[in-house]
Amino acid sequence: MPSCLSPLGRRAVLLPAALIVLLLVPAVAIAHEAAGGLILLLPRDFYTMGATLAVAASFILLAVVPQKPFHRIATATLSLFRMPEGGGRSLSLASTALVLVLLIAGLTGAHDPLRNPLPLVLWSIGWISMTLACAFFGNLWAVLNPWTGLVDIVRSHFPPRMTLPARLGYLLAVSQFLIFIWVDLISPHSMDPDRLVLHLSLFWGFNFAGMVLFGKEDWCARAEPLHIYFRLVSTIAPVGPGVDGRVRLGFPGVHAITLPPLSQSGVAFVLLSLAAGTFDGWSTTFRWMGILGFNPLNYPGRSAVMWQNTLGLLAAWALVWFLYHACVRIGARLAGARDAEQELVGRLVYSILPISVAYHGSHFLTRLLVDYQYVYQVISDPFALGWDLFGTAHYHTTTSFFSRPDSVFVLWNIQTAIITIGHVIGICMAHTIALDRLGSGRKAVVSQTLLALFMVGYTAMGLWLLGAPRV
């Protein structure tokens, strides 16, 4: 801890560290997900080669098309309508009420995670689906988050009197995001309602206190991880706010082209989202189990590989960070744009977002198909009191579509298309950002060559992970 930090700054850094220690304490818990294992019997190599060639061809095409017309088309937007004002506080308060209901359900409802709304709503709706919704429709989280409405009421009586230290950058957000991901991907109690009550209460309470003490604007901008993540994801949405206050429509990623560069901690935040999705797919493969020395057909459960997976997640994050920086920095120097190196690192990271979101959507597609059936069932009896509010309490979920060749064929093609399109959008964004900064088409192409190779390789790996045998 740098000695130059004030006592307030030291406390702001130590609090997430204390939370990490608390959340790492092992406990007996139920930990399973709705989606089961699936061994793909389709020609994966054929699909992987086709998708990889499509992504590579998109970069080659960008290198030969007229650059000025391309930049003009890629950055064009169409004005739609003016965003209505008001309603944000009411929606946020409703979201706060939902969090309270979920906490009560977690404490008093069924212990089975597939019969309790807390894990289902938290992960399938609040995390997976919200990410996809923001990627398509813009930053919905800005008005749906469960803090700001209540914070506004409190601040009207107790205005904030402290300032979040600028030198922290996004470190608080990165720390919280890492804990959030660790609970989701590695913790043996990620689906246990009892433990999730503790996690959600600490997460909500910590960020509520931060917004009250430091102001919601600064805290949401640099410390609350979900606000930052969903705001970043929304920049790749085809719809977004313009400078004139009107909603504007454009190509995916158009709203990120002229954004200012992220700081180093902001870059690390985005790369963590990519590394997390990658490691989530990798950590359940037969190959990873073999590396750890476990029989994949006799999977010992998350508790037996918790520390190995923690190190694996950190290693994946470090590797992605190194490869991204190497590709961008070397590319900038090859293009003779050494003076733009740091700026390109902070701006080109936006082009990683569609890749991260694409793998997120493709990877969790099958889980959502099952989890939403459980949500449909559990909404009729959220507290396990024998209710049947909407007539769905006795609905029986099915996974039969995983055993039919025709439905598996459709699902695999959708997953392949999602990953391919995400990488093509990423390559187009990277080229447009480089062209916007460097001006010269030749410099833009040269500067993007290594990053394009990185994206092509990620396409192949993403499809391999989707089709690999897993526990």
N, C-alpha and C positions, 0 to 999 in steps of 0.2 A: 504494500500500500504506500503510494507516494506520500511523503511527509508534508507536501505542499497542500494536500487536501484539507479543507476545513473539517471540524468535528461533524458538521451536518453532512458533508460529502462522504466522510468515512462511514457514517451510519447508513447512508443511502446505498453504499456498496456492500456493507456487511450484512444488511437485511436479506438480500437474495442468497448470499452464501449460507446464512443460517437456515433459510428455507430449504436449500439443497440438502443440507445435512439432515434436516428433519424428514424430508421426503425419501431419503435413501435408506431410512430404517426399515429393514425387511419385516414383513408380517404375513401371516397365513391369510390367503384370500382366494376367492374364486376369480379366475382370469381366463375368459374365453370370448371369442367373437362369434357372430352369427354365421359368417361365411366359413365353409369347410375347405379342406384341401382339394386340389384339382390338378391332375397331371394332364397336360395338353397333349393330344395325339394328332394335332394338325402339323403340316410342314413348316415348322417355325423358321428354319433357315431360309426358306424361300421368301417368307414374309419379311424377315429381317433384312435380307439383301434388297428387296424391292423398296422398302421404306428408306433404307440408308441411301440408296441411289437417288431416290426422290429428293431427299434433303440436300445431297451433294449437288444434284442438278439445279436446285433452286439457287445455290450460291454461284454456280457457273453462269446461270442465266442473268443474275444480277450484275455479274462482272462485264457482260457484253451489251446490255441494254443501254440506251442513252441515259446518262446519269441525271441531267437536269429535269427532263420530263418525269423520270422515275421519282425523284425527290418531290416534285410538285404534286404528283398523284398520291404518293405515300403519306404526305402530310396534309392533304386536303380534308376538310370536314364540312358537314352539312348542318346548318342550324335547324333545330327541331322546335323546341318550345322553351319557355322560361320555367325554371323550377319553382313550384309553389312554396311559399314560406310558411313557417309555423308547423306545429304537429310533432316536431322532433322531441320535445320534452315528454309529451304524452306517450309516444312510442317507446322512449327509453324507460319511463316508469312502468309501462306494461312489461317490458323486458326484465326489469328488476323484480316485478311480481312473479314472473315465470321462474327466475332463479330461486326465489323463495319457495315456490311450489316444488321445484325439483329437489331442493334441500330437504323439505319435509318428506317428499316421496322417498328420498334416499335413506332417511332415518326410520321411517315407519312402514315403507312399502316392502314388496317381496325382496328377498335376498338374492334371488336368481336375477342376474343382470339382463336377461332377455324378457323378464317380466316386470322390470323396474324402469320407469321412464328416464331416470337420471343418466345412466351411461348411454342409453340410446339417443336421447336428445343432445347430450353434451357432445358426443363424438360424431354421430351420423348427421345431425342437423346443424349444431353450432359450429362444428369444425369442418367436416367434409363438404356438406352442402353449401354452407355460407361462403367457402372459398370459391366454389364454382359459380355461385350466384353473383359474387362481386366481380368475377372475371368476365361475366356476360353483361351485367346490368349496372355496373359501377359500385361505388362504395355505399352499400346498404347498411353496413355496420355503423356508419357515422350517426345514423338516427335510431338504430336498433340496439346499440350497446347498453348494458344494464347499469351504467354508472351516471352518465352526464345529467339525466333528469333530476335524480336525487341530489347530485352535487350542486346543481344550480339552486335548489331550494336551500341547502345548507349554506352555500356561499352568500346568499342574500342576507344572512345574519352574521356569518363569520367569514369575511373575505380573506383570501390567502395572503400571508405576510412573508413567505419564504420563496426563494428562487432556486430552481433546480440547477446545480453547478453545470456550466456549459462544457467543462472539460470531460464530463462523463459521457458525452455523446449519446450513443444508443446502448451503452453498456448495461443499463438496467433492463432495457427491453431484451437484449440478447440473453442475459442471465435468466430472465423469466421465460423466454421462449425456449431455452434449452431445458429448463425444468418441465415445461409443458410437454415438449416432445419426449422427454425421458419418461414421463408418466404414461404417455400414450403408447410408446413403442417398446419400452424396456421394463417398466415396473410390472411386477407380478400381480398387482391389484388394479390394473388400469380399467377393468370393467366391474370392480367390486363396489356396489353402492355405498357401503359403509365408509370405505377409504376415500371414495370420490367426494363424499360430503366434506371431509377434512380438506382435501385439495382445493375444491371449489370455494369453500369458505375462506381459506387463507388467500387464495388468488383474488377473490372479489374484495375482501377486506383490505389487503395490502394496496391494491390499486385505488380503492375508494379513499383510503387515507392519503395516498399520494396526491390525488386530484384535489382534495380538500386543502392540504397543506401547501402545495406548490402551484395550484391552479390547473384546471382540466386541460387548457390549451397546450401548455408546455409539457405536462405529464403525458397526455395522449400522443403528442408529436414525437416524444423521445423515450418514453419509459413503458407505456402500456403495450405489450407485444401484439395483441390481437388487433388493436386499432392500427398499429403500424403495418402489420402484415396485410390486413384487408385493404388498407389504403394503397399499399404498393400493388397488390393484385388488381385493384380496380383500375390502375393506370393502363392495363392491357385490354380493358373492356372496349368494345366498339363505341359505346356511348359514354359521355363524360361531360363535366362542366366546362364551358368556355370562359374566356376572360370577360365576356359580356353578360355573364350570369345565365346564359341559356344553355340547354342541353344540346350537345353537338355529336353528330354521328360521323364516324370515320372507319378506316381499316383498323383491325385489332392492333393495339400498341401505339396508335397515333398520338394519344395523350401523354405518352412517356417520352416522346422524341426530344422535346425541348426542355424537359425538366432539369433542374440543376443537379450536379453530381452529388452522389451520396458520400458521406464521410467513410473512413475505413471501417468504423464500427457498423455503419449502415450497410456497407458491402458485405461484411461478415454476416449480418442478419439475413440478407437475401440468400447467400450461399449456404447458410445453415438450413434453410427451407428446402433447397435442392438436395443437400446431403442427407437430410432426414428421410425424404421420400425414397432416395436410392437405397439407403441402408435398411429401411423398412422392408423393401422387396428382397434385399440380399440376405437379411438375417434369418429368414425362414426357409432358405433354399437347402437342398441336400448338400450342396458344396460347402456352404458355411458350417453346417453341422459336422461335416467331415473334417474341416479345418480345426474345429473345436474338439474333435475326438469323440463325438457322440453318434450313435446309430440313429439316422434320421427316421427310421421306422419305429423307433422306440424313444420318441422325443421326451426328454425329462421335464419339460415345462420351463417357463420363463425364469423361475426362481433359481434354476441350476445354471443359467447362462447370463445372469444379470450383469455381473461385472465384466464378463467378456463382451457382451453387447454394448455396455457403456463405453468401453475402450474402442470398440468397433465403430460406434457412432462418432466419437471424437476423431478417430483416424479418418473416417470418410469425410468429415467436415474439413479437416486439415488438408486432405488430398485435393478436394474440390477447390479450396482456397488457393492452394499452390498452383494448380493447373490453370485456373482462371487468370490469376495474376501473371503467370508466365506467358500465357497466350496473348493477353492484352499488351503487356509491357514490351515483349519482344516484337509483336506486330507493329506497335507504334514506332519503335526504333527502326525496323525494316522500312517503314514508310517515310522515314526522315521526319517524324513528328515527335521527337523526344520531349519538346516543350508541352505537348498535349497529353503526355503519358498518364499523369495523375488524373487529369480530368476525364480521360477515356475510361480509366478504371472505375471511376465513380458514376459514369453515365451508361457505359455498356452493360453494367450489371442489370439494368432494367430488361435487357434482352434475355436474361436468364429466367425471368418470371414466367413467360409462357411455357417454357420447358418444364419448370417446376410444377405449374398448374396442370399441364397436360399429363404428366406422370401421376399426379395426385388424382385426377379424374379417372384415368385409365386403370390405375391400381385399385381404386376403391369402388369401381363400378359394380362388381359382383357383390361386394359387401352391402352397398346401398340397396340393391335389389332384394336382399334378404332382410336387412335391418328395417326398412320402411314397412315391411309386412308386420314385424313385431311392434313398431310404433303404432300402426293401424289397430293392432289388437289391444295394446296397453293403454291407449288414451281413454278407453271406456272404463278402466279400473286402475287409475294411476297409483292409488294407495293400498291396493290389494285388500279391499273391503268387501269384495263380492259384487261390486257395481257392474252395470252394463249400460253406461250413459248413452252410447251411440250405437248400441247393437252390434259391436265388433269384438266383445270380450272373448267370444268363443271361436273367433276366426282361427283357422289352422294355417300356419305358414308352410311354404313349400320351397324346396330346392331342386325340384325335379328337372328344371331347365338346365342344370349342370350335368345331367346324365343323358341328355338328348343331343345327338350329333348336330341336328339342324340349329338348335338354339346356341350351342357352344360355338358353332361356326359363325353365327351372327355376332355373338359377343366378342369373339377374338378379332373379327374384322373391325368392329367399332373401336376396340381398344387400340388396334394398330393404327387406325385412322386418326384417333385422338393424339397419339404420340407423334405421328408424322406431321400433322398439321401444326402442333405446338412447336416443333423444331423448325418448321418452315417459317412460322411467324417470328420466332426468335432470330433466325438468320436475316430476315427482312428488316426487323427492328435494328439489329446490330449494324447492318449496312447503312440504313438511313441515318442512324445516330452518328456513325463515322463520317458520312457524307456531309451531314449538317455541321460537324465540327471542323473537318479538314478541308472541305470545299472541293478538292480535287477527287474525281472518280477513281483515278489510278491509285492515289494514296489510300483512299477508303478501301479499295479491294485488297491492296497489299496488307494493310493493317488488320484486315479481318480474316486473312487466310488461316492462321493458326486457330483462331476462335471458331471458325467454321468447321475445321477438322475436329475440334473438341466437341462441337454439337453433333456432327455426323457420328462420332464414336459413341456419344451418349444415346443417340437413337438406337444403334445396334444393341448397346447394353440394356437399355430400357425394355426393348422387346424380348431380349434374352431372359431378363428377370421375370417378365410377365409369363413366359412360357416354361420357365424352369420348374422341375419337380420341387415341391415344397412340403414342409411338414404341415 
